[in-house]
Amino acid sequence: MIEESFVRLRTHRNNVHRYRQLLKTMLTDAERRFIESRLLEEESAIEALAIFEGAAGSAEPGPV
């Protein structure tokens, strides 16, 4: 589970990096809007993954 989460996080971070690099190039307004929306989606996915992993990691086992 941790390895899968790490792979997802790395993928999202790579996508964020790629989109930020694209935003530095000459784009049409439509292309810029599309990339900005994808960037927001990727950043939200990173936040959601962090929250999910934090919640899963903070769960303590109950009494035995």
N, C-alpha and C positions, 0 to 999 in steps of 0.2 A: 504494500500500500504506500509506504513512504517513497519507494523508488518511483512508482507511478506518479505520485504527486510532484516529485522532483522533476520528472520528465515534462509534465504539464507546465510547471512553473518556468522551466527553461524555455519551452516552446513559446509561451506567452511573452517572456522577456525578449526573446529573439524577434518576435513579431513587432513588439513595441519599438525595438531598435530600428528595425527595417522601416517601419512607418515614419519614425522621426527623421530618418535619412531621406526618405522620399519627400517629406514636407520641405526639405531644404532645396529641392529642385524646382524647376519651372513646371507648374501644373495649371490646368484649367480650373475654373472655379468649381466645376462639378467634381473633378478628380480630387481637389483639395478637400471638399466637403466629405466625399466618400472616405478618404484616408483618415481624416479627423474623426469620423464616426467609428471607423474600425479601430483606431487608436484608443478611443474611449472604451470600446468594448473589451479590448485586450487588457487595459488597465483595470477595468471592473472585474474581469476574470481573475486577475492576479490578486486583487483585494478579497474576492470571494474565496479563493483557494486558501489564502492566508487565514481568513476567519474560520473556514472549515477545519483546517489543520490545527489551528489554535484551540478550537473547541474540542476536537478529537484528542489532542495531546493533553488537555487539561482534565479530561475525565479520569477520575480516580476510581479504582475498583471499590466496590462496596465491602462491608465487613464479611468475614468468612464464617 
